[in-house]
Amino acid sequence: MHPEQALEEAYDVLVIDDVTSFLSAHLVQQVQRRDRKVLGVFEEPAGENRLTKLGVNAAISAEASPESFVGAIVTLAAQRNVDEEFADLIADLHGDEVEPDGEPAAAGGRVFAVGGAGGGVGSTEVLVGLADELARRGLSVCVVDADDVAPVLAQRLDMPLHPNVRSAMDYVQHHSGSVPAALHSHPGGFSVLPGLPNPRDWEDIRAGDTVDVVTELTGSFDVVLVNVSHLVEQLVGNPRGEGRFGVARLVLGVADAVVLVAVPTPMGVGRVIEWLADTQSIIGDLPLHIVFNRFEDGLFARGEIEQEIGEVVGPTSITFAPYDRSLVKAAWEGSVPPAGAFADAIARAADQLTPIRAHRLRRLRPGR
């Protein structure tokens, strides 16, 4: 089973082991919001404690008899039917009430996944630019490097490699500390959680732990920007059963919006379409914001790209970010993108991500 199947398949009760790689509090909540119950199975007392913390509806020992398993499932399924009947009754009682205008306030911060349609497109640069821009608007921002193929956020921002996302996972899994203790503060005004020190470490992590870390961070920040691998296809057969790129897929599944970075060429457009083919079952109708990075062509090329992407993909927004040589210097210095056309483009992309128009700190141009 893969995480998206837990949300898409039709059933009454999800029976899941406590060691399942993609099991997370967010997944449990998503399943329960679909009027389903979750029965967790554990072997050790620590597993039972973890299941309780994740919020499952019930937990049962793996050594329990078949009759006990059947009884637990039947009990949970019956509760689900009662819950549905009660919900229908409440809906009938309030059927004539007018819903208030506006959207309800979201609980906790929002998660924006940032990835690339192919490697080397500059998704990390866009991520850093968004973090800087949103922080300037008065939002508390944390950037997380969840790219388990090419983690480079620490190097880009000149941050220490330790503690990192692996440290934060240990804190969550073993209750040995707090996730904020693994964060680094950047002079740009946002917090940073570096990625894996070595991409080979991906075999030792669980995708569900990554999501647990991100979920916990939403309780402390307005925005959590998560950098994910550009490789997202569903590959099966690894020991944990989640696929080689399970971290990226699971993060996309819990995101509130997706920022996809691509190069402004016919090949780049093709890779956007391929990326969506691999992720459509995960992101569904999530807001999709596409940033075409290093754009140097004129209005004709821009119009061609907008037309093709608009017809085939239909994204929420399209932003063209120009090539800026000063970004090379910023990367060497570990600083945020300087004022200029690139930063202005990222500001327009940020406008699409959040409607908040808080006071924006002035960005001084070089030489002032």
BELLINPE-V146923 format. One record per run of one state. SS is the DSSP state (hx for helix, st for strand, lp for the rest). FROM is the first residue (numbers start at 1). TO is the last residue. Records with the same first field share a line. If there is no record, write none. Layout:
SS: FROM-TO  FROM-TO
This chain:
lp: 1-2  9-12  18-24  34-36  43-44  55-57  62-65  94-109  117-122  137-140  146-152  157-164  175-178  183-183  186-190  194-198  205-206  218-222  228-245  255-256  264-265  284-286  296-298  313-316  323-325  334-340  354-368
hx: 3-8  25-33  45-54  66-93  123-136  153-156  165-174  179-182  199-204  207-217  246-254  266-283  299-312  326-333  341-353
st: 13-17  37-42  58-61  110-116  141-145  184-185  191-193  223-227  257-263  287-295  317-322
